[in-house]
């Protein structure tokens, strides 16, 4: 900029160092902002991957750090240089940094409460805009209203400017009533130009901004999906408030510093002003959205600075009333920024922008695709507007043409959303847990074995249903009257409903309600995520893990393979056509349930469920009990679940019902599987609290159904067994060991208050099992260890049917016959044993041969 005429305080004789400093500060601002925002999101994701709670102080600290690191040099630019352009640059970046720090504080709101976050964002952005308007008036840029032709240019080529003030800024007339400065008239007319009458409605410039914003929304309408009605309305309000904040930050006073000259140079306004505005918008983008949702805005919002500069250049024409020009520019800024911010705010769920879904064509993939498309659109719009609107010879935009353009893009937005997009609303639901829970004490005792188990399961089912029907009646009438689409549960006495914060507050005040939780619902994808498949060769004999726990010895020496026992799996599904699993499916109309997608036969997209069922009952040397049967239920979709769907599957396992049947009236407890394998946990990000599934596992225990659950993969930290159902005393919690008998570092550890966890260990590192499409894969995790223990229980009960339903003796045999495992420690220090080595190793690694041998010797009795 040095040497260019027309910048107040900058001339051929001025120092270039303020401009150099501004360039360096701009690069520093971009680097710090991108690094802190990306680093904060990655930290959240790493903690989520390890099952740890979010750090409540993380985002406030990052916001404060950004304010200090960016705001300090910006403040120096705002007050020290003589150049008015550099000072305006510093002021814009300083205000942007302060806005970022304020908006970042809102990320202390948990991700599951997205409506609350959006409401806070709308209110904070609005208050920030009002505060910024007051602050900019206090700084009082002098206006440029009424500046007319001066003398002919001097021999040096600089336009004659008013007398400079002591600080180097040109003296200017008073600002307009709204505090915005306006552009001077161009050279060439001997008298001031008569201002035009204010146009009716929106002028051409705001309409062109609307058209640009709608073009920016097209990728999100195609690749994204809206949340609930309230969530969408709050996203609209938040976007509008952010647009107002941007219009206040980048007002006519700001743009006038880059446009002053005789004649004004639109190209300089677009190139220099657009660049400075882009950095300011980067700061606003960094505060726009929850952790993860701000990342698309970091890419798509800054290029809008160049489009805004072109629109301001179009508004500032010699024949346009300066006050109308400023008004049109502010309106254009609000529309363009607001619509650009609306995409990631409304069309994505920040909970789903997760590293847990990386690797498939899931939400992170489509968000990246929408961001890339949005960036391309932003660049094309900026270039197109600069060429069409910012040329010195360009005419004032035609309002009719601008209106038609905006209308065409609005229609295109609707067509895209209703056509290739995902139309409709997909808000979260609420799980209403009632105070009354069924009394399962005093259950009848009877004969040992399958008959006794079936009798208890039938009585448990009867009591659970009766309690739910009696206590939910009044609530259901109200919910149906309000058309909140209630779904009743009996395993936990609860109801799932539609609704946002207002419905949640109303429900929480009802006397029969204990608490209300979020029950997550995934937004649809524009295309299926694709089926996960394995690349490992087909096994030719017992895998190492099968031999390590002695299951192959049970088959060969004891002749026990699990026949007569049914294992239930609640997971991502099961590929029922897999050659290692096809023959063991129990079949009938009550052996498969998919509450997510309603599939009518066993299928699996993610592969996790196929792998775990294969480790329990698969043939070809991968399963512990290859002649046991299996039934399945889908409680995970795209590796995410919800309290409601976890309950759907556990309820189905207690009393299977036919496809399309009513769980309350069509349940068949006598068809319940004897053993359940559960390689999942329900963390708070999915809506669960520590107690929500506790009545469910207690009821399954009372019914004599053996529940095995994964400890989790959040080791080596102590107290990391925390996501339900792993901490519950009535489930057998399984950790993982490797081929050397060492506890896997990822295996979660105790202590758990009031109960020793984990209970036992099983191989969970490099375990080969089935995957969809007839393939195989080696996977790691306590998820892989858990079904092997379920398979051992199937072998024990197959060897001695009198043990079926005798959960206490079965657990004791498993613990008593387990072999020692080698603990591992977080700090490689044996003193870091989480209180006692048993909180790391449990009773040790299961020994299938010893456990089945012991079980076979147990005499039948009554309970």
N, C-alpha and C positions, 0 to 999 in steps of 0.2 A: 504493500500500500504506500510505501514511502515514495515521495515524488509525484504522486497523483494529485492533481488539483481538486479542490472542492471539499476536502475533509477539514472541518474546523480544527484548528490547532495542529494540522499537519501540512507541511509545505515542502518544497524542494530542499529547504535549508533545515528541516526538522531532523531529529535523530531517528535512525531506524530501530533503535533498541526496544522501544515500547512495542513495536509490531512483532519483533522477534520474541519478546517476552510473552506476548499474547499467544503466539503460535505454540511456544513451549508449554504454556499453561493449558492450552486446549488439548494438546497431546497427553499431558499428564492427567487431565480430567477424564478423558476417555479411558486411559489405561486403568486408573484407579477405580472408576465406576464399573467397568466391565469385570475387573478382577474381583472386586468385593461382592458383586451380585452373583457371579458364577461360582465363586468360592463358597458363599453362604448357602446357595442351593445344593452344591455338592456335599457340604457338611451335613445338611439336613438329610440328604439321601443316604449318606454313609451311616448315619445314626439310625435311620429307618431300616437299612439293610441289616444292621446288627441288632435290631429290635429295641433300640434305646429310645428314650423320650427325647423330644426336641429340646434344644437348649433355649429356654425362654429369653435369655439375655442376648442371644446371638445377634439377632437383627437390630435391636436398639444399639448394640455396641458397634456393629458394622455401619449403621447409619451415622452415628456420632463420628466414627473414624473418617467416613467420607466427607462429612461436613468440615472437619478440621483439615484434612488433606487437600480437599478441593477448595473449600471456602477461603482458606488463608491466602493462597496465591491469587484467587479471584478478588478478594478484598483489596489486596495490594494493587491489582490492575485497576480497580474501581476508583482509587483515591490518589495514586501517585503520578501516573503519566500526565503530560500536558495534552496528549491527543484525546479529543472527545470520543473518537471511535473506539479506542482502546479502553477508555473508561466505561463506555456503554457496554462493551464486551464483558468487562469485569463485573459490572453490576448485574447483568443478565445471568452470568454463571454463578455469582454469589447467591442470588435469589433462587436459582435452580437447585443449588446444593442445599440451601435451607429447606426448600420444599421436599427434597429427597429425604433429608433427615427426619422431617416430620412424618411423612407418609410411611417411612420404613418402620416407625414405631408400631404401626397397626398390625404388623406381622406377628405380634404376640398372640393374636387371636388364633385359636386352633384351626387347622385346615377343615375339620368337619363342620365348622360353623361359618360357612362361606357367606351366607346371607348377612350375618353380623359384620363380617369383614367389609363387605361391599357397602353396607349402610355407613360404617365408620369412614370408609374411603370417600364416599360422597360428601359427608359432612365436613371432613377434614379438608378436602380439596376446596370446598366452597369457602370455608373460613380462611383458608390460606389465600384464596383469591382476594377476599375482602381486605385481609391484612396487607397483602402485597400492593393493592391499589392505594391503601393509605400510605404505605412506605414510599411508593414511587412519587406520590404527591408531595411528600415531605422532602424528597430529593429535588423535586421541582425542576425538571428540565425546562428551560424556556421554550415557548412555542415558536413555530415558524409561520404562524398565520399572517397573511397580508404582506409577506415579503415579495416585492415586485422587482422589476428590472432595475439594475444599477448601471453604472457606467460601463463603457466598452471594456473588454478584457485588457489587462495590462500586457506589456510586451512579453512578460514571462509566461503568459498563457493562463495564469490563474484568474478565476473569476473574482471580481471585487466582492469582498465579504464585509459584513459589519465589523466594527471595531472588536478586537479580541479582548476578552477579560483577562484579568491577572493570571488566572489559572490556565489560560490557553483556550478556553471554550469561546466560541463565537457568541456575541451578545445577540439575543433573539427577542422578539415580541412576546407578550404574555401568552400562556398556554390557553387552550380552549377550555370551555366550561367543564369538560370531562377529564381535564388533565392531560390529554394527549396532544403532542405536537403534530403539526401537519406539514406536508411538503411545500416548498415555495413554488411559485409559478415558473415556467420555463422562460428562458430568454427569447426575445423575438417580438414581443408586443409592447408598444410604447405605453400602454395603460393597463391597469389591472383588469383581469378577465372577470366578467360577471359570473358569480357562482350559479350553478344549475339548481333548479328546484329539486328537492329531495325526491328520489324515485319512490314509487309505491311498492310496498312489499319488499321482498329480497331483490337486491340488484344482481347483475350478472356475476360479479366477483364472488359473493357468497354461494350462488348457485353452482359455480364452477368448483368451489370448495366442497360442496355436498357431493357433486359428481365424483371428485377425486376420492373422497372418503368412502363412498359406496363401492368404488373400484377396489379400494383397499380391503373392503369387507367380503368381496366375492370369494377369495380362497377359503375364508373361515366358514362361509355359508355352505361351501361345497364339502370341506373336509372336517368341519367341526359339528357340534351339536349343542343345543341350548340346554340349560338346566331347568329348574322349575319356574313357575310363573313369577313368584316373588323374587327369586334369584335373578331372573332376566330383567325385571323392572328395576331392581337395585343396580344391576350392571349398567343399564341405560342412564340412571341418575348419576352413578359414579363417573361414567364417561362424559356426560354433560358437564359435571363439575370440573373434571380434568381439562376439558376444552375451555371452560371459563378461566381456569387457572393459567393455561397457556396463553390465552388472549390477553390476560392481565400482564403476564410476564413479557410477552412479545407484542407490546402495544405500539401505537404510532410513534411515541417518543423514542422507543428503541430503534424502529426502522428508519426514522428520520436521520439518525446519525450516519447511516450508510447510504443515504440517498441525496444528501445535500450536494449541490453543484449547479453550475450554469453552463450548459443545460444539465438536468439530472441525467445520470447514467444508469439505466435499469440493469445493464449487465453487471456493473459493480455491485448494485444492490443484491442481485441474485447470487453472485459468486461469493462475495464477502459476507453480506448479511445472512445469506442462506447457510453458510458454513458455521457462523457463530450461533445462529438459531438452532442448527442441528445439534450442536453440543449441548445447548440449553435443554432441548427436547430429550436428549439422551438422559439427562439428569431426572427429568420428569418421568421418563419411561422406566427408569430404575426403581421408582417408587410405586409403579402402577401394577397392582396385582399381588396375590400371595406368592410365596416362595415357589418359583417355577413359572408362574404366569407372566412375570415381568421379563423373562428372557426373550420371548418373541417381540415384545415391544422395544427392546434394546436395538433390534435390527430394523424394524419397520417404521418406527416413529422418527428417528433422526433425519432420514431423507426427506421427510415432509417439510423440513426447514427450507429447502430450496423451492419447493412448490409454493410455500407461503410467501417467500420473497417475490416470486413471479406474480402472485396474486396481488400483493401490495403494490408492485410496480404497475400492474394493470389498474388498480384503484386510483393511483396518483397520476392523473392526467391533467394537463393544463386547463382543460375545460370543465373539470369536476370540482364541485364545492369541496374544499379541504375537510370540512366537518363530516360531510357524507363519505368522503374517501376513508377517513379514519374509522367511521362507523362500519363501513363495508369490510374493511380489513380486519377489524376485531371480530366481526361475525364470521368471516371466512376462517379465521384462525380457530375459533371455537368449534365450528362444524368439522373441519378437517382433522384436528387433533382428537376431538371427541369420537368421531366415527372410526378413526384408526385405532384408538385405544379400546373400542368396544369389542373388536375381534377376539383378542385373547381373554378379555374379562368375561364375556358372555358365552363364548362357544367352546370353552375348555373347562374342565374341572381340575384345579391345581393338585388334588390328590392323585390324579392319574398321570400327571407329568412326572413320572417316577423312573428311576434307574431300574426298579424291579421289573419294569415292562420293556426295558431295552433288549434288543436282540430279536424281537418279532415286529411285525407291522402293526404295532399297537399305538396307543395315544401319543407317546413321544415321537414316533415316526411321522404320524400325520401332523402333529404340531410343527415339527421341523419342516415338513413339506409346505404347510400353510405359511410358515414364516418365510421360507424361500420364495414362494410365489408372491407374498405380500411385499417382500423387498424388491422383487423385479417390477411389480406394479408401481411401487413408490418411485423407483428410479425412472421408469418410463414416464410417469406423470410429471416428475420434476423436469425432465428434459423437454417433454412436450409443452408444458406450460411456459418454460423459459423461452422456447423458440417462438411460441405463438403470442405470448403476452408481454414479454420483457424486451423485445426488440425496440430500438428507438422509433422505428417507423410503424410499429404495431398500432392498430386502431383500438379504441375502447371496445371491450367485449360486448357482443350483442346479447341482450338479456333473453331474447326469445330462443336463440341458439343454445345459450347456457341452460335455460329451463328444459328444453327438449333433451339435452344431453343428460341432465340430472334425472329426468323422468325415465329415459331409456335404461340408465344404470339401475334405477330403483326397480324397474320391471325385471331386469336381468338378475338382480339380487333375489327377487321372489321366485323366478323360474329356477335358478340354481338351487335354492334351498328346498323347493318342492320337488325338484327333479333328481339330480344326482346327489343332493344333500340329504340330511337326516332331519326331516321336518318333525315338528312336535316339541314337547317339553319333557325333560327327563330329570326331574328334581329328585332329591333324596327323599326317603320315607322316614317315618318315625316308628320306633318300637316302644310301645307303652307297656311297661311291666307293672302288673297289678300286685297289690299287697297280699291278697289271699293266694296261698300256694297249697297244693294238695297235701293232706296228712297221709304219709306212707308208712306210719308205724303200725305195728300189730298185724303185719301181713301173715296170712295163714302159712303154716309149715306143712310139708307133706313129703311125699316120696322123693328120694334123691333122683338126680339125673334129668333127662329131657322133660319128662312129664311134670316133675315138680317145678322146673324152670318155667314151663309154659303156663302153669296155673298161676304162678306169681306174676308173670308178665301180664296175664289177662286181668288180674285184679288191679295191678298198678294202672293199666290203661283205663279201666272203668273209673277208678277214683280220680285220675287226672282229668278225664273228659267231664265228669260230673262237676268237679270244682270249677273248671273253666266255663262251662255252660251257665252255671248258676251265677258266678260273680261277674261275667262279662255282659249279661243281658241288657242292663240299663245303658251301659256305655255303648254297646253296639247299636242300639236304637238311635242314640244321638249321632254317632258317627255315620250311620247310613242316611240319616236325615240331612246331614251336612254334605253328603256325597264325597266322603273322604276315603272311599274304597278300602274298608277294613278287611284284614285277613287275621283270623283267630289262630292262636296256638294253645295247646294244652300241656305239652311237655314242660315248658315254662309258661305259666299263666300270663299270657301277653297278647297284645293286638298290634299288628303293623298297619300304619295308616299313612295317607298323604298328609302333607302339611309343613309349614315353615315355623318360624319363631313364635308367631301369634298362636297358632294351634298348639304348639308345644307348651306355651305358657298356660293356656286354658286347660290342657290335659293335666299338667302338673299340679293344678289347684284342686282337681277332683279328689274326693276322699278315698275312692277305691284304688287310686293310682299311687304306686310307690315311686317310680321315676320314669323319665322319658329319655330314650337314647336315639341317636341317629342310626338309621339302617341304610347303608350306602346302596345306591343304584348306579351302575355303570352307564355312561353315555355310549350310544352306538357308534360303530366305526363305519367309515365309508366303504370299506371292503373287509372281508374276513381277515383275521390276523394270520391265518395260515396254520397248518398243522405241524407241530413239532415232531421231528423224526430223529432216530438215532443212526449212528454210523459204525457202531461196534459190530464185529462179526458174530454170527450166530453161535451160541455156546455149544460145545460138544460133550459136555459132562458137567458134573456139579461145579459151580463157581466156588472161588476161594472162600467166600463168606459162608456158603452153605457147609463147606467142610470145616471151617473154623469153629462153628458152633455145634458141629456134630450131627447135623440133620441128616446127612447122607448115611451115617451109621444107624440112625433110627430106621431108615427105610430098609437097609440091607440086613441088619442084625435083629431088629425088633419087628420088622414087617409092618410098620405103622406108617401110613402116608397121608392121614387126615381125612379119610373117607367118613361120611356121616356128619361132618361139621360144615357149617356155612359161615363164611367170613364176610362181614359187611364193610364196604369202603365208602367213605364220604370224602370226595376229592374233586379233581378237575374232570372226572369221568373215567371211562374205561373203553378201550378199543375192543369191542366184543368179537371182532373178527380175527384178532391176533391168534396165530396158531398155537401159542403157548397158553392161551386163556380161553379159547372158544369152547372147548369141551366142558370146562368147569362152571360155566354160567348156569345158575340154577334154573332160569327160564320161568315161564308162567307170566301172568299179567301183573305181578306184584314184586318183581325183582329189579326194577329199574325206575328211577325217578329223576327228572331234570327240572327243578323249579326255575332255572334261569331261562332256558330256551324251549322247554317243552318237547325235547326229542323223545321219541317213542322206543328207541332201541339203544343199547350201549354204544356210546361214541365218546371221543376224547380229542380235543384240539390241542391242549397244552402238553399232554404227555405225562405229567406228574402222576396222575391217578393210575394210568396204565402201568407205569414203572412200579408203583407201590403195590398194586394188586399182584403184579408179577412176582415180586419178592415174597409175597405171602403164600400164593397158591399156584404160581406158574410152573409149567412143565419145562422140559429141556434143560434141567439143572439150575434154574434160576429161583425157584420157589421152595420154601421150607416145607409146605404141606401140599404137594402137587395133586392130591386126589380130593382135597377139600373143595367145596363149591364157593362161589362168590355172588353177592348182589351188590349193586352200586347206586350211588346218588351223587349228583353234581352240586357241590356247595361252593366251588370256586369257578369263577369265570375270568379268564385272562389273568390268573394268579391273584385275584382280589375276591374278597367275600364280604358278607354283611351278617349282622346278628340274625336277621330274619331267615336267610337262606341256610345258615348253619343250623338253625332250629328246624327248618324244613327237613333236612336230611336226618338229623338225630331222631326226629319224630317218626320219620319213615322207617328208621331202623328198629324202633320199639314196636311199631304196629304197621307193617307194610300194607299198602292199599292198592287196588287196581288202578291202571292208567285212567286218569280223569275222575277218580273217586274222591270222596270226602274223607279227610283224615279223621274227623270226629265220629263218623258213622260207619265207615267202611274199613277201618283198621283191622288187621289180622295179627294180633300179638303172638299167636301160636306159630306164625311164619317168620318171626323175628330171627335174624342171624344170631348165632351164639357168641361170636367174637366180633368186635368192631376195631378196625385200624383207622387211626386219625392222624395223618401227617399234615396238620395245619394248626394254626393258632389264630385267635381273633384279637388283634391289637386295638388300641384306642383309635388309631387313624381310620379303622373300619367301623367304628361306632361302639365297640364293646367296652364294658367296664369289667372290673375283676369279678363281679358277682353274677353277671347276667346269665351265664350258662350253668351256674352251680346247681340249680334245681334240676336241670336236664340230666347231668351226669349222676346226680343222686337218684333220680327215678330209674335210670338204666341200671344202676347198681342194685336197686331194690328189686328190679325185675330179673336179676340174675344174668344180665348181659355183661360180658367181660369187655371193658373199654381200655384200649391201649392208645396212648397219645405221645406224640413227639415232644421232646424237651424243648426243642428250638435250636436255632443256629446262631445264638447271640453270645457265645463264649468268646474268649476265655474269662469274661467278667463274672464275678460272683453275683448272686441274687438275680441272675439273668433268666431263670425259669419263671416267667411272669405273665405270659399271654395265655388266657383260657384256651383249652381246658387243662393244660399241663400242670398247673400248681394244685389241682384239686386232689384231695386224699382218696377219692373213690375211682381214680384212673391210675393205670400203671404207666408211669412216665419213663420214656426210653431215651437215653443218650447214645452217643456214637463212639466207636473205637475204630482204629485202622487195622491193617493186616498184622501188625506187630503187637496188638493188644493194648495200644496206648490210646488214651482218651483223645479224641480229635479236638484240636484247639477251638474249633467253632462250636463244639457241643456245649449247650447251656448248662449252667451249674446252679446249685442252691447257695445258701439255704433258703428254704421256703418256710414261712412262719407256721409252726404247728405240725409240720409233716416233713419227713425226710425225702428229698428229691435230688437227683433222679432216683428211680427205683432200681433199674437195671440198665445194662448197656448191650449193644449189638453192633455188628459191623456196619459202618456208614460212610466209608471212604472208598471211592472207586468201585462202587457196587454195580454190577451189570444186571440189567433186567429189561423187560419188554418196553417198547415204545410204539406209538401208532404206526400203522402201515406195515405191520409185520417186522419192524426193525427192532434193534437193541441199542442200548446206550449205557455207559458207565457214569453214574452220578454220585455226588457227595451230599451228605446231610443226615440229620437225625430223622428226616422223612424216610430215608432209605433203611434206617435201622428199625424203625417202628414196626413195619409190616412183618419183619422177620420174627419179632417177638409174638405178634398175633398168630403167625404160623406155628410157632412152638406151642402156644396154647391150644391151637387146633389139633396138633399131634397128641398132646396130653389128653384132651377130652375124647379124641378118637380112640386112644389106647384104653381109656377107662371112662365109658359114658356115665358112670355114677358120679363123676366129678363135674359134669355139666351143670352150670349154675352155682357151683360152690366156689365163689370168688375168693373167699378168705383163704381156703386151703390151697387154691391154685396159686395165688400170689406168694404165699409162704414157700411153696415148693420152688417156684422160680428164684426167689431170693436165696433159699438155702442151698440150691444146687449151682448157683452162679460161681464162675471162676474169677480169680483176682485179675484186675486190670491195672495198668500203669497210669497213674494220674499225670496230667500236664498242668502247668501253672502259667498264669499271665505274665509274671515277672521272671519266669524260669527259676523261681525260688520256692522250695518246698514249704516255706512258712506261709506262702500265699495259697492256702488250701481251702479257702472259703469257710473257715471255722473248723472243719474236719475233712479228712480225705473222702469220707462217704458223700459229702456234698458235691464232689467231683465225679466219683466213680459209682455211686450208689452201692448196691450189693455186689457189683462186678458184671462181667459179661455172661449172658445167658448160655447155658450148656443144654442143648436140646436133648442129647442122649441121656444125661443124668436126670433131667427134669421128667422126661417121658418114662424112664425106668422107675423113678420115684412115684409118678402118678399111677402107673400100672399096678403098683402095690397097695394103693389106698383102698381100704374096704368101704363098700357102700354103707350109707347110714342116712339118717333123717336130719333135717335142719329146722 
